[in-house]
């Protein structure tokens, strides 16, 4: 990759720059929406207290109104914090957009429910990618952040990832590389941070100390294909440059995942990400150029046989047991009483 100009990341951002970026991407001012939120917060805080004043003695009236003022200040503080967060977000957007323009890249502030084939992109709801840098060349790459939510209400949880996606020239078998460096440690146990769990019989052991850093998954009967791609020199590149990242090869794309978001105004981080593209991803691309699935037997078709297209997902026995007990609970607490009514 050509030498990149990082100077735009540290240039001053004015309110006019922010307004121009919003105009470019046809964004409405978030302040107008937030002002409505603040008003609703204030009304929702004051109204119940005012209603209570009807039953409050005159001596306690000052205390009641003091509470109203305090709650209103809290509501205003929340609104101001949201406005400041929005302002910082758009200032970041200006810098990333300038960086993109200076280096022949494309910037998008947000894409709702992006269509991607990686494992993190088809889970949950409220899915969106943001702060997206893409190349304009035919062999494209994408550096971005991604978020999705599972559950609802108090049981909801939002997940945030940073990712790199690079398009390969040929299709490859579905292969996942799970880094042990970013696993969650609980009572001495190392728990994978991958959003899905793969059948353990698809684990493939590799030479050297690679297994102490990563767990490699490859479809059954595609072990030799995975070894063709993950040669010792590529494994060393992953250890040297991508130790804290997970990776996934699916169809003709390779994804590099981080379980924390990317600050794309951080020059050191950007340099690291582009270095990963120049080393690790470039090595995978060189392997993809010469790969042929022998089960298909044709380089022209550029397809992978069905068994190699997707890894098998492990069934969650905990979820099955919970579902079983829920069905029993529903039958005996809801259906049985209804059927027993004469």
N, C-alpha and C positions, 0 to 999 in steps of 0.2 A: 504494500500500500504506500502511496506517496506521502511525503512529509506533510503533516497537518499543522494548520495554524490555530493555536489555542488562545491567541490574544483576545478574541471576542468574548471569551468567558469571564474576563476581568474588567471589561469596559463599563463605564457608568451607564445606568439605566434611568431614563427620565419618565415622567408620567405620560409624555407624548409618545415615547417608544412603546409603552404598554398599550396606549389607545390605538396606535397603528397596528399592533399585533392582533388586538381584538377585532379590529376592522378587517384585517386580512383573513381571519378565520371566522368572520361573521358571528362573533360572540357578543351577547348582551352584557351590559355591566352587571357584575354580580352584586354590587352595592345595593341596587334597587330591590333585588330579591331579599337581600339580607336586612334591609330596612324594614320590610314587611315582617320578617321573622322577629326582629327586635320588638316591633310594635305589638305583635301577637304575644310575645313573651311577657311584655309589660302588662298588657291587658289581662292575660291569664294569671298574672301574679296579683294585680291590684284588685280585680273584680271580687274574688272570694272574700278578701279582707274587708272590702267596703260593705259587702253584704252582712258581715259579722258585726259591723259597727252599730247596727240597729239594736243589738242586744248588749252592747257594751256601755258601761256607765261613762258619764262625762269625764270623770277623773282619769279613766283609762284611755281616753280618745287619743291623747298625744302619743302614748305607747303604740297604739294601733297604727297611727300614721307614720311613726318612726319605723315600724316594721315594713310598712308599704314602701317607704323610701329606700330602705336597705335592700329589699327584694328587687326593686326596680333598678338599683345600681348594679346588682349582680347580673340581672338580665342584660343590661346595657354592656357590661364588661364582657359577657359571653359574645354578644354581637360584634363588639369591636375586635375581639380576638379572631373571630371568623373572618372579618374583613381584612385584618392584617395577614392572615394565612393566605387568603385569596390574592392579596397584593404580592406576597413573596412568591407565590406560584407563578404569577404572570411575569414577574421580574426574571425568574428562572427561565421561563419560556422565551423571553426576549433574548437572553444570552445564548440559549441553545439554538434558537433560530439564526442568530448572527453567526454562530459557529458553523451551522449547516451551510449557510450561504457562502461563507468564506472558503469552504472546503468541497463545494460541489455536491453537497448532500441535501436531503429533503427532511424537513421537520413537520411533525403533526402534533398538536397539543393533546389530542385525545381521539380514540376510535372506540365506539361502543360495540361490545360483543364481537371482537375481531374473529374472523374465520381462520383458524390455524389448526394443524394436526398434532401438535404436541400434547403431552399428557395433562398439562395444567389448564388447557383452554376449553375443556368441555365438562367442567365441574361447577356446581353451584349456580348462582344467579348474580345479577348486577355486575356482569363481567365487562371490564373495559381496560384497554391499554392506554398509557399516557406517556408524555414526553418521549415521542417516538422519532428516532433518527434512522433514515433508510438511505441506501445508495441509489443512484440513478442508473447504474449499469444493469445489463441484462442478468448477470450473475449476482443477484442482489443479496444484501444483508440487511438486518434490522436489529437495532439496539433500542430497548424500551423497558418500561415497567408495566406490570399487569396486576390487576386485583380482581378478586371474586369473593362472593359471600355464600356461606352455607347456613342453613337453618333460617329462623325468623324470630323476631322479638328478642326476648332476653337470652334465648338459646342460639342466637346468630353469632357467627364468627367470620371476620374478614381476613383474607390471606393476601399478602403482597409479595410479588416476585420481581426481580430484575431478570431480563433474559436477552440472549443474543440468538438470532435465527439467521442461518446462511443457507441459501439454496445451492444444492449440489447439481452436478451435470447428469448424474444417473441415480436411479433408485437403489436403495440398499435395504437389507433386512432390518427389522425393528430391533434396535439394541439400546439398552439403557445402562448408564454408568452412574452409580450412586456413590457420592463422596461420603466418606466416614467422618471427615473433618467438620461437617456442618450438621451432623446428627444430634439429636437431643439426648442428653445423658440423664437418666433417672435411676437412682439407687444402683449405680454402677452399670446399668444396662444402656446400650447404645441403640436408640430408636431412630429409624430412617425418617427424614423430613419429606420424602416423596409423597405426593398427594394420593397415590395409588400403591397397592401392594401386589407384587408379582409372585407367581408361583415359585417357591424356592428351588424346585427341580430345574429351573432355567438358569440358575447361577453357574457361572463359568469361572473356574480358577485359572489364574495366569501366573506366569513365571516371575521370579524375583520377589521383591517385597510389595508388588503392586496390590496384592490382596489385602494388605494391611492398611491401604489408603482408600481403595475403591472396591465396590461390589459390582461385578459386570453381569448383566442379564442378556441372554441371547435365546431365540426360539430353539426348541428341541430339533436336533439334526442340523442346526446351523452353527454348531460350535466351531468347525473349521473355517467357516465364512467369517465369523467374528475374529478368529485368530489371524486371518488374512488382513483384516482391517487394523486390529489392535496389535501391531507389531511392537517389539521392545522400544524402538525409538519414539513411537507415538505415546506409549505408556509413560515414558520418561518425560515427555512434553506435558502430559496431563499432571504429573506429579510436580513439575517445576513451575508451571504457569497457571494451572486450573485446579489446585488442590481443594479449594473450598467450594467449587462449583460442581453441580450435577450436569450430566449430558444425556441427550437422547437423539438417536438417529431414527427417523421415521420417514418412509417414502424417500423423497429426494431433498429432505431438509435435515439439517443438524441444529439442535437447540442446546445452548449452554444456559443453565438456570442458576440463579442466586436466590437464596431464601430471604434476602433483604433487598429493598429497592435500590436502584442505581441513582446516585446524584450526578446527573450528566453535566453539571457545571463544575465538577471536581476534575481538574486536569489530570491528576495522578490516576484517578479511577478510569477516566476515558483512555489514557495511554495504555493502561493494563488491558482494557477490553479490546482495543484495536490490536494489541500485541497477541492476545488469544486468537483473534481472527487470522493474524498473519502467521501464526505458528501451528497451534493445535488444529484449527479448522482447515487451514491450507493442507496439512498433512492428510486429514481425512479426505479432502477433495481429491488429492492425488491418488489415493486408494480407490475412490469411487470411479475415477476415470477408466480404470482397467477391470472393474468388477463385473462378473457375469454370474448369474444364478444358474448353476449347472442343471438344476431341476427343470428350468425352462429351456436351456440349451441354445439361446439365441441372444446375441448382443444387440441385434437390431430392435427386438421387441422392448427391451429396457423395462422388464417387469420382474417382480418377485413372486415366486410361487406362494399360494395361499398360506401354507403353514409358517412362512417366514415374514409375513406382512405385519403381524401384530403379536406381541407377547401376551401370554395368558394371565389374566388378573386372578389373584388369589381371593377365594371367598372368605368373607369375614364371619367366622363362626360366632363371634360375640354378637354381631348384628342379628344372625339367625336365631340365636338363643333368646335375645331380647324380643324379637318379633314373635317367637313362639309363646313367650309368657304374656305378651300383650294380647295375643289372640285369645288365650285362656281367660285373661282378665276381662276382655270385651264380651266373651260368650257368657261368663257367669255373672257379670255385673250389669250388663245391658240386655242382651238377648234373652237370657233365661228368665229374668223377672217379667219381661214383656210377654213371653210365651206362657208364663204361669198365671197371668191375669185372666180371670174368667169373665 
